């Protein structure tokens, strides 16, 4: 019996009727006693529910299983496939014999379909049964998530037929054959709790609940929507200083009030200032700001001086709007900037306590959720406290290797898998996550290269589900929300970095968007099974060439610069970091200022906005024609190297020329989107008055974020520093 036939039998049970001679025989199959005299079935098959019946329509016998409602023309083979435990036939052995890849069930269905579709037939959604892509032998279930299931010995001939070839994606955005040149000191196993689908499901629900609390607090206390992506940036900023044990939810941070969240919420008070293209929009925005500032100062406990200043400026602005109807857009924007300068400090003073309360409340809820999750997680493990590292590592140099966990993973629950066209769908307790088949095969390869505790792939599907659910929880559930966290460089840029500068390692990536199989990422407890070396801020290489494109969070970028300079100062071996950060100049970010003044800086390239691309952060689920989009801000590319690294990987004009050429968008990508996600911006949208802190939403990248830069002039330096308007997408 072939795996394909058995994989399709259950899914098509509604459309495949038992063969019979008339409409009256469409019910239960005939009793074995009504069939013609024939040799009895083996006792094993009878006990498994099989019986021999007679088809009046086809005028020949068939076999029916009363337990599974399965019917076959051929004699069933015991133990080759279990429809209940493996409904899609993922783990069944390939069929042998003269009918190629078609099994008994498919041959039976074909005989009925030759008569033509009946009047009551209907077309079902195409669901393809898959074949194992991990190394396996016939009869073995490499992806079974229930390790206590015993393998039933097969009764098929001993010579197995060759397994189907693994799925090969049409376009590949990675090169997992590149070997690393990153050298580290040997380290002990990490004490993270191993991921578990039950815990991951609860964590996702709690993060969603925390997002809802944040939204409600902003509405109730300040009457505004939360700034876009501000919760995601809060997670990133908190994890820089968090000493808690949960991989996603902050629980031990000092101070409790997040500077990132406080800054972003405060900048949207009293109203959020969006991009302006037309004069009427500028007029309306000026009126709304004046009205909101006056209403806010009246409803809060403000000082008499603050009330006087804000009311006078707001009323003066409204009188000017009533008198002057011939003002230009620039006049309205100048008046708005003046009003913000006059009223802003007083509005900030009255809102300060309320906004700090929002930040503190969200952090307290996060800490409580983290404690609750850890207690539940510990209850699932079998005496985790008894597991300790065998011995402290020797202080020897080795090539970098993935994170290893000291606590063994318990038996994981079953996760269902099926394919819908080119999308792999994994379901656990009704919660489905999706990934395209190309990235699914990539995860399988990374797992094969990196995982050492699951050679039979029994935990593979459960860990893939946990991985996808973790990043889904971090991104958020909004339309295109969080995909800026996963933007990546084009393949041509990675190829140039590897060929010209020996880059073999990504400092900020994830299993979903990495180009090399060696990378650092945010979640070592789950990413480590797929090749992660752990968070970059706790990764200490001695030598090697690295690409670093951090999430565009100012606190994280500043911590990255501190860590890189410490590594370069401590090592005498060749060490090189090629860093990509947004070119924000008004005001300039501390990280960019520090790198430009660093004694390790060897060269700098500034790539203008709209002249380079990103690869979409949703690359693991998006369509091919949505893979690329234009960057809406300039990018600074800085070469930080120690002396030995500069000698080995010096940024010579020839190397820089090839790297610059690799940034240029290819002709096949000329239809790329203008900006990431739904916040699209055209060149004509640059003339507006956004706030300086609004620069972060569009430039946000993840622990896998890579900014794609392109210098069309091919020179080593480009445009001058951009204005705040150039750093924003349309809000």
C-alpha positions in Angstrom: 0.0 0.0 0.0 1.5 3.3 -1.0 1.9 6.3 1.3 0.2 8.5 -1.2 -2.9 6.3 -1.3 -3.2 6.1 2.4 -2.5 9.8 2.8 -5.4 10.7 0.6 -8.0 8.1 1.8 -9.1 9.9 5.0 -9.2 13.4 3.5 -11.4 12.1 0.6 -13.7 9.9 2.6 -16.6 12.2 1.9 -16.3 11.8 -1.9 -15.1 8.2 -2.3 -18.0 5.8 -1.8 -17.6 2.1 -1.4 -18.1 0.4 -4.8 -21.6 -0.9 -5.2 -24.1 -1.7 -7.9 -26.9 0.7 -7.2 -27.9 3.7 -5.2 -29.4 1.5 -2.5 -25.9 0.0 -1.8 -24.3 3.3 -0.9 -24.7 2.5 2.8 -22.5 0.2 4.9 -20.7 -2.5 3.1 -22.1 -5.9 2.7 -21.5 -8.4 5.5 -18.6 -10.9 4.8 -21.2 -13.7 5.0 -22.8 -12.4 1.8 -19.6 -12.6 -0.3 -18.6 -15.5 -2.5 -16.6 -18.3 -1.0 -13.0 -17.2 -0.8 -10.0 -17.8 1.4 -10.4 -16.3 4.8 -8.5 -13.2 5.8 -5.6 -13.6 8.3 -6.6 -13.3 11.9 -4.4 -10.3 12.3 -6.4 -8.4 9.6 -9.7 -9.5 11.1 -8.7 -8.2 14.5 -7.6 -4.9 12.9 -11.2 -4.5 11.6 -10.8 -5.7 8.0 -13.5 -7.8 6.3 -14.0 -9.0 2.7 -17.1 -7.6 0.9 -18.6 -7.8 -2.6 -19.1 -4.8 -5.0 -22.2 -5.3 -7.1 -21.3 -2.4 -9.4 -17.7 -3.6 -10.1 -18.6 -7.3 -9.7 -15.6 -8.1 -7.7 -14.5 -8.3 -4.0 -13.1 -5.4 -2.0 -11.9 -5.0 1.6 -13.5 -2.7 4.2 -12.2 -1.6 7.7 -15.0 -1.0 10.2 -12.8 0.9 12.5 -11.5 3.5 9.9 -14.2 3.3 7.2 -11.4 2.6 4.8 -12.1 0.5 1.6 -9.5 -1.1 -0.7 -9.5 -3.2 -3.8 -6.3 -5.0 -2.9 -5.6 -7.2 0.1 -4.6 -4.8 2.9 -1.1 -5.1 4.3 -1.0 -5.1 8.1 1.3 -2.5 9.8 2.3 -0.6 6.7 0.1 2.5 7.4 -2.1 3.6 10.3 -4.8 6.0 9.1 -5.8 7.1 12.6 -2.3 8.0 13.8 -1.0 9.1 10.4 -4.0 10.3 8.3 -1.9 12.0 5.6 0.5 9.1 5.1 3.5 11.2 5.8 5.4 8.3 7.3 4.3 5.4 5.2 6.8 3.6 3.0 6.6 4.2 -0.7 4.7 1.6 -2.7 6.3 -1.0 -4.9 4.9 -2.8 -7.9 3.6 -2.0 -11.3 1.4 1.0 -10.5 4.2 3.4 -9.8 3.5 5.8 -7.0 -0.2 4.9 -6.8 -1.4 2.8 -3.9 -4.4 0.7 -3.4 -6.7 3.5 -2.4 -5.8 5.7 -5.3 -6.3 2.8 -7.8 -9.7 2.1 -6.3 -10.7 5.8 -6.6 -9.5 5.9 -10.2 -11.7 3.0 -11.1 -14.8 4.8 -9.8 -13.8 8.1 -11.4 -13.5 6.6 -14.8 -17.3 6.4 -14.8 -17.4 10.3 -14.6 -18.3 12.6 -11.8 -21.8 12.1 -10.4 -24.4 14.9 -10.0 -23.7 15.2 -6.3 -20.0 15.3 -6.6 -18.0 18.4 -5.5 -14.4 19.6 -5.8 -12.5 19.7 -2.5 -9.7 22.1 -1.6 -6.4 20.7 -2.9 -4.4 19.2 0.0 -1.2 17.5 -0.9 0.1 14.6 1.1 3.7 15.1 1.9 6.7 12.8 2.0 9.4 12.7 4.7 12.3 15.0 3.8 14.5 13.7 6.6 16.7 10.6 6.2 14.6 7.6 6.9 14.0 4.0 6.0 10.6 2.4 5.0 8.4 1.8 7.9 10.1 4.3 10.2 8.2 7.4 11.3 10.8 10.2 11.3 8.4 13.0 12.2 6.2 11.2 14.8 5.7 13.6 17.7 4.6 10.7 19.9 7.8 8.8 20.8 5.9 6.1 22.8 4.3 4.7 19.5 5.9 1.4 18.7 6.8 0.7 15.1 5.0 -2.3 13.7 7.2 -4.5 11.6 6.3 -4.4 7.9 5.4 -7.5 5.9 6.3 -6.0 2.6 9.3 -7.4 0.6 12.7 -6.7 2.1 13.9 -4.7 -0.9 12.7 -1.1 -0.4 11.9 1.2 -3.3 13.7 4.5 -3.4 12.2 7.3 -1.4 10.7 10.3 -3.2 13.2 13.2 -3.7 12.9 16.0 -1.2 11.2 19.2 -2.2 13.5 21.8 -3.8 12.4 25.4 -3.8 12.5 27.3 -7.1 14.3 30.3 -5.6 16.8 30.0 -2.7 17.6 33.0 -0.5 20.3 31.3 1.6 23.6 29.4 1.3 23.9 26.8 4.1 27.1 25.4 2.6 29.3 28.3 3.7 31.5 27.2 6.6 32.2 29.5 9.5 35.5 31.3 10.2 34.1 32.5 13.6 36.2 31.2 16.5 35.0 31.3 20.1 36.1 29.9 23.4 34.4 26.6 24.4 31.3 27.2 26.5 29.0 25.2 28.7 25.5 24.2 27.9 22.8 26.9 28.5 20.3 26.5 31.3 17.2 27.7 29.3 14.1 25.6 29.6 13.5 23.7 26.4 10.5 24.9 24.3 7.2 23.1 24.5 4.1 23.7 22.4 1.8 23.9 25.5 4.0 26.7 26.9 4.4 28.5 23.6 0.7 28.6 23.1 0.2 30.1 26.6 3.0 32.6 26.0 1.4 33.7 22.7 -2.0 34.2 24.4 -0.4 36.2 27.3 1.5 38.4 24.9 -1.7 39.1 22.9 -3.4 39.9 26.2 -0.6 42.3 27.1 -0.9 44.1 23.7 -4.6 44.5 24.4 -3.9 46.0 27.8 -1.5 48.5 26.2 -4.0 49.5 23.7 -6.7 50.0 26.3 -4.5 52.0 28.6 -3.5 54.4 25.8 -7.1 55.0 24.9 -8.4 55.4 28.4 -5.7 57.6 29.8 -4.5 59.6 26.8 -7.2 59.1 24.2 -4.8 58.0 21.5 -3.9 54.8 19.6 -0.6 53.2 20.6 2.2 54.3 18.3 2.6 51.7 15.6 5.2 49.0 16.4 5.9 50.7 19.8 5.1 47.5 21.7 7.5 45.5 19.5 10.3 48.1 20.1 9.4 47.9 23.9 10.1 44.2 23.8 13.5 44.8 22.1 14.5 47.6 24.4 13.6 45.7 27.5 15.4 42.6 26.5 18.7 44.6 26.3 18.7 45.0 30.0 16.3 42.2 31.1 17.8 39.7 33.6 14.6 37.6 33.7 14.3 34.0 32.6 11.5 34.3 30.1 12.8 34.4 26.5 10.2 37.0 25.3 8.4 38.7 28.3 10.5 41.2 30.3 10.5 40.5 34.0 13.6 41.9 35.7 14.5 45.4 34.2 15.8 48.5 35.8 14.3 51.1 35.5 10.7 49.8 35.3 9.6 52.6 33.0 10.8 52.0 29.5 12.5 55.0 27.9 11.5 53.7 24.5 7.8 53.3 25.2 7.6 56.6 27.2 9.3 58.5 24.4 7.0 57.1 21.7 3.7 57.6 23.6 4.7 61.1 24.7 5.4 62.1 21.1 1.9 61.2 20.1 0.3 63.6 22.8 -1.9 65.5 22.4 -2.4 64.1 18.8 -0.3 62.2 16.4 1.3 64.2 13.6 1.2 62.4 10.3 2.7 63.2 6.9 1.2 66.1 5.1 0.9 66.5 1.3 -1.7 69.1 0.7 -2.6 72.5 2.2 -6.0 71.5 3.5 -4.5 68.6 5.4 -2.0 71.0 7.1 -4.8 73.4 8.0 -6.9 70.6 9.6 -3.9 69.2 11.5 -3.0 72.6 12.9 -6.6 73.1 14.1 -6.7 69.7 15.7 -3.5 70.2 17.5 -4.5 73.5 19.0 -7.9 72.1 20.0 -6.4 69.0 21.6 -3.8 70.9 23.5 -6.4 73.3 25.0 -8.7 70.4 25.9 -5.9 68.5 27.5 -4.7 71.4 29.6 -8.2 72.1 30.8 -8.8 68.4 31.9 -5.5 67.9 33.7 -4.0 69.2 37.0 -1.9 71.9 35.3 -0.3 74.9 36.9 -1.9 78.4 36.3 1.1 79.4 34.2 0.8 76.3 31.9 -2.9 76.9 31.5 -2.3 80.5 30.6 0.4 79.8 28.0 -1.4 76.9 26.3 -4.8 78.6 26.2 -3.4 81.8 24.8 -1.4 80.1 22.0 -4.3 77.8 21.1 -6.8 80.6 20.9 -4.4 82.8 18.9 -3.9 79.9 16.4 -7.6 79.4 16.0 -8.2 83.2 15.5 -5.4 83.2 12.8 -7.1 80.2 11.1 -10.4 82.1 11.0 -8.8 85.3 9.6 -6.3 84.0 7.1 -7.7 81.7 4.4 -4.9 82.4 1.8 -2.0 80.9 3.7 0.2 78.3 2.0 1.0 74.8 3.2 4.4 76.1 4.4 2.7 78.8 6.5 0.5 76.2 8.2 3.5 73.9 8.9 5.5 76.8 10.3 2.6 77.8 12.6 2.3 74.2 13.7 6.0 74.0 14.6 5.7 77.3 16.6 2.6 76.0 18.4 4.4 72.7 19.4 7.4 74.7 20.7 5.2 76.9 22.9 2.7 74.3 24.1 4.8 71.1 24.0 6.7 71.5 27.3 3.5 72.3 29.2 1.6 69.4 27.6 4.5 67.0 28.4 4.5 68.1 32.1 0.8 67.4 32.7 1.0 64.0 30.8 4.2 62.7 32.3 2.8 60.9 35.3 0.0 59.3 33.3 2.4 58.0 30.6 4.8 56.7 33.2 1.8 54.8 34.7 1.1 53.2 31.4 4.7 52.0 31.0 4.9 50.8 34.6 1.6 48.9 34.4 2.6 47.1 31.2 5.9 46.1 32.7 4.3 44.8 35.9 1.8 42.7 33.9 4.7 41.3 31.9 6.6 40.3 35.0 3.5 38.6 36.4 2.9 36.7 33.2 6.5 35.6 33.1 6.4 34.1 36.6 3.2 32.3 35.8 4.6 30.8 32.6 7.8 29.6 34.3 5.8 27.8 37.0 3.8 26.0 34.4 6.8 25.2 32.3 8.7 23.7 35.3 5.8 21.5 36.0 6.1 19.9 32.5 9.7 19.0 32.9 11.0 15.9 34.7 13.2 17.1 37.5 15.0 19.9 35.6 17.0 20.9 38.7 18.9 17.5 38.7 20.3 18.2 35.2 23.6 20.0 35.4 26.5 20.5 33.1 29.0 17.6 33.0 32.0 19.8 33.6 33.0 23.4 33.1 34.4 23.9 29.6 38.1 24.1 29.0 39.4 27.4 27.9 40.2 26.3 24.4 39.4 27.9 21.0 36.9 26.2 18.7 34.8 27.1 15.7 31.4 28.4 16.8 28.6 25.9 17.3 24.9 26.2 18.1 23.5 26.7 21.5 23.2 23.5 23.5 20.7 23.1 26.4 21.6 21.5 29.7 18.0 20.5 30.4 16.7 17.6 28.2 13.5 18.1 26.2 10.5 16.0 27.5 8.2 14.1 25.2 6.4 16.6 23.0 2.8 16.4 21.9 1.7 15.7 18.4 1.7 18.5 15.8 -0.3 17.9 12.6 1.2 18.8 9.2 -0.4 19.2 5.8 0.4 21.1 2.7 -1.9 23.5 0.9 -0.3 24.1 -2.5 3.2 25.5 -1.6 2.4 26.3 2.0 3.2 24.0 5.0 0.5 24.3 7.7 1.2 23.1 11.2 -1.6 22.8 13.7 -1.5 22.3 17.5 -4.8 22.4 19.5 -6.5 24.3 16.7 -3.7 27.0 16.4 -2.3 26.9 12.9 1.0 28.5 11.8 2.2 28.6 8.2 5.4 28.7 6.3 6.1 28.2 2.6 7.6 24.9 1.4 10.9 26.5 0.5 11.5 27.8 4.0 10.1 24.6 5.5 12.8 22.7 3.7 15.4 25.2 4.9 14.3 24.7 8.5 14.7 20.9 8.0 18.3 21.4 6.7 19.1 23.7 9.6 17.7 21.2 12.0 19.7 18.4 10.5 22.9 20.4 10.7 22.4 21.7 14.2 20.2 19.5 16.4 22.0 16.7 18.2 19.2 15.3 20.5 16.6 14.3 17.9 18.3 12.2 15.1 14.9 10.6 14.1 13.1 13.9 13.8 10.5 12.9 16.3 10.4 16.4 17.8 11.0 18.3 14.6 7.4 19.4 13.8 6.7 20.4 17.4 9.8 22.6 17.4 9.0 24.2 14.1 5.5 25.0 15.4 7.1 26.6 18.6 9.5 28.6 16.4 6.9 30.0 14.1 4.5 30.7 17.1 7.3 32.5 19.0 8.0 34.9 16.1 4.3 35.3 15.4 3.8 36.4 19.0 6.7 38.9 18.8 5.5 40.4 15.5 1.9 40.9 16.5 -1.3 40.0 14.8 -2.0 43.2 12.9 -1.9 43.4 9.1 1.8 43.3 8.1 2.7 44.2 11.7 6.2 43.4 12.8 7.5 42.2 9.4 9.9 45.1 9.4 11.6 43.2 12.2 12.7 40.5 9.7 13.9 42.5 6.7 17.0 41.1 5.0 19.7 42.0 2.6 19.5 40.7 -1.0 21.3 37.5 -1.8 23.8 39.4 -4.0 24.9 41.5 -1.1 25.6 38.5 1.1 27.5 36.9 -1.7 29.6 40.0 -2.1 30.2 40.2 1.6 31.3 36.6 1.7 33.4 36.7 -1.4 35.2 40.0 -0.7 35.3 40.3 3.0 35.1 36.7 4.2 31.8 37.2 6.0 30.4 33.9 7.2 28.3 35.0 10.2 25.2 37.2 10.9 25.0 38.9 14.2 21.3 39.6 14.1 19.2 37.0 12.3 16.7 34.2 12.8 16.2 30.7 11.3 13.6 32.2 9.0 15.7 34.9 7.4 19.3 33.9 7.9 21.6 33.5 4.8 24.3 31.5 6.6 23.7 28.6 8.8 25.7 30.3 11.6 24.0 33.3 13.2 23.0 35.0 16.4 19.3 35.4 17.2 17.0 36.5 20.0 15.7 33.1 21.3 18.4 30.5 22.0 15.9 28.1 23.7 14.2 27.4 20.3 16.5 28.9 17.7 19.4 26.8 18.9 17.9 23.7 17.4 18.1 25.5 14.1 21.6 26.8 14.3 21.5 29.9 16.5 24.6 30.8 18.5 22.5 32.7 21.0 22.0 36.5 21.4 24.7 38.6 20.0 25.2 40.6 23.2 26.3 37.4 25.0 28.3 36.0 22.1 32.1 36.6 22.3 34.0 35.6 19.2 37.8 35.8 19.2 38.2 36.0 15.4 36.1 36.0 12.2 34.3 38.3 9.8 30.8 39.3 10.8 27.8 41.2 9.3 25.8 43.1 11.9 22.4 44.8 11.1 20.6 45.3 14.4 17.0 46.0 15.0 16.5 49.8 14.6 16.0 50.3 18.3 18.3 53.0 19.7 19.0 51.3 23.0 19.9 48.0 21.3 22.1 49.7 18.7 24.0 51.5 21.4 24.5 48.2 23.3 25.8 46.6 20.1 28.5 49.3 19.6 29.7 48.8 23.2 29.9 45.0 22.7 31.7 45.3 19.4 34.3 47.7 20.7 35.0 45.5 23.7 35.5 42.5 21.4 37.8 44.4 19.0 39.8 45.7 21.9 40.3 42.3 23.6 41.3 40.2 20.6 44.6 40.2 18.7 43.3 37.8 16.1 41.7 39.0 12.8 38.2 40.3 13.7 35.9 42.4 11.5 32.4 43.7 11.8 30.5 45.3 8.9 27.7 47.2 10.5 24.5 48.5 8.9 22.5 51.2 10.8 20.0 53.8 9.6 21.5 57.2 8.8 19.5 59.3 11.2 20.9 62.8 11.6 18.3 65.0 13.1 18.9 64.2 15.8 21.8 61.8 15.3 21.6 58.5 17.1 24.3 57.9 19.8 25.3 54.5 18.2 26.1 56.2 14.8 28.0 59.0 16.5 30.1 56.6 18.5 31.0 54.4 15.6 31.9 57.4 13.4 34.3 58.4 16.2 35.6 54.9 17.0 39.3 54.2 16.6 38.3 50.9 15.0 36.5 52.6 12.1 38.3 51.8 8.8 35.7 53.0 6.2 32.1 54.2 5.9 29.6 54.1 3.1 26.4 56.2 3.2 23.6 54.8 0.9 20.8 57.3 0.0 17.2 56.6 0.8 15.0 55.1 -2.0 18.1 53.7 -3.7 18.4 50.4 -2.0 16.1 47.6 -1.1 15.0 45.3 1.7 13.9 41.7 1.4 10.6 41.4 3.1 10.3 40.3 6.7 7.4 38.1 5.6 9.6 36.2 3.2 8.7 32.9 4.7 5.0 33.4 3.8 4.8 36.2 1.2 4.5 35.9 -2.6 7.6 36.1 -4.8 6.4 39.4 -6.3 6.2 40.9 -2.8 9.7 39.9 -1.7 11.4 43.3 -2.1 10.6 46.9 -1.2 12.6 50.2 -1.3 14.2 51.6 1.9 12.7 54.9 3.0 15.8 56.1 4.9 19.5 56.3 4.2 21.8 53.6 5.5 25.3 53.9 7.0 27.6 51.0 6.4 30.6 51.1 8.7 33.7 48.8 8.7 34.9 48.2 12.3 38.1 46.1 12.4 41.1 45.6 14.6 44.6 45.7 13.1 44.7 42.1 12.2 41.2 42.2 10.7 42.1 45.3 8.7 45.1 43.5 7.2 43.1 40.4 6.2 39.8 42.1 5.1 40.7 45.7 4.3 37.9 47.7 2.6 39.9 48.3 -0.6 38.4 50.3 -3.5 38.0 47.1 -5.6 36.2 45.3 -2.8 33.9 48.3 -2.1 33.1 48.6 -5.8 31.8 45.1 -6.0 29.8 45.5 -2.8 28.3 48.7 -4.0 27.3 47.1 -7.3 25.6 44.3 -5.5 23.3 46.8 -3.8 21.8 47.9 -7.1 18.4 46.4 -7.6 18.3 43.9 -10.4 16.0 44.5 -13.4 13.8 41.6 -12.2 13.0 43.5 -9.1 12.0 46.9 -10.6 8.5 46.5 -9.3 9.5 46.3 -5.7 7.3 48.0 -3.1 8.2 51.6 -2.1 8.4 50.9 1.6 7.9 48.1 4.2 4.5 46.8 5.2 1.4 48.9 4.8 3.1 52.2 5.7 4.1 53.2 2.2 5.6 56.4 1.2 6.4 58.0 -2.1 9.1 60.6 -2.9 6.4 63.3 -2.8 5.6 62.5 0.8 8.8 63.9 2.1 7.6 67.4 2.7 6.0 67.1 6.1 6.7 67.8 9.7 7.1 64.5 11.6 8.6 64.2 15.0 12.1 63.0 15.4 11.1 59.9 17.3 8.7 58.8 14.6 11.7 57.6 12.6 11.7 54.2 14.2 8.5 52.6 12.9 9.6 52.3 9.3 13.2 51.4 10.0 12.4 48.7 12.4 14.3 45.4 11.9 14.3 42.3 13.9 16.8 40.0 15.5 17.2 39.1 11.9 16.9 42.5 10.4 19.1 43.3 7.5 19.0 46.6 5.7 19.5 46.4 2.0 21.6 49.3 0.8 22.3 50.4 -2.7 24.6 53.1 -4.0 23.9 53.8 -7.6 26.9 56.0 -8.0 29.4 53.3 -7.0 31.3 55.7 -4.8 32.5 55.2 -1.3 30.3 57.9 0.1 27.0 59.3 -1.0 24.3 61.8 -0.1 24.4 64.2 2.8 22.5 63.6 6.0 18.8 63.3 5.4 16.1 65.3 7.1 13.6 63.8 9.6 11.0 63.8 6.8 13.2 61.3 4.8 13.2 58.9 7.8 9.5 58.2 8.0 7.0 56.2 6.2 3.5 57.5 5.8 1.6 57.2 9.1 
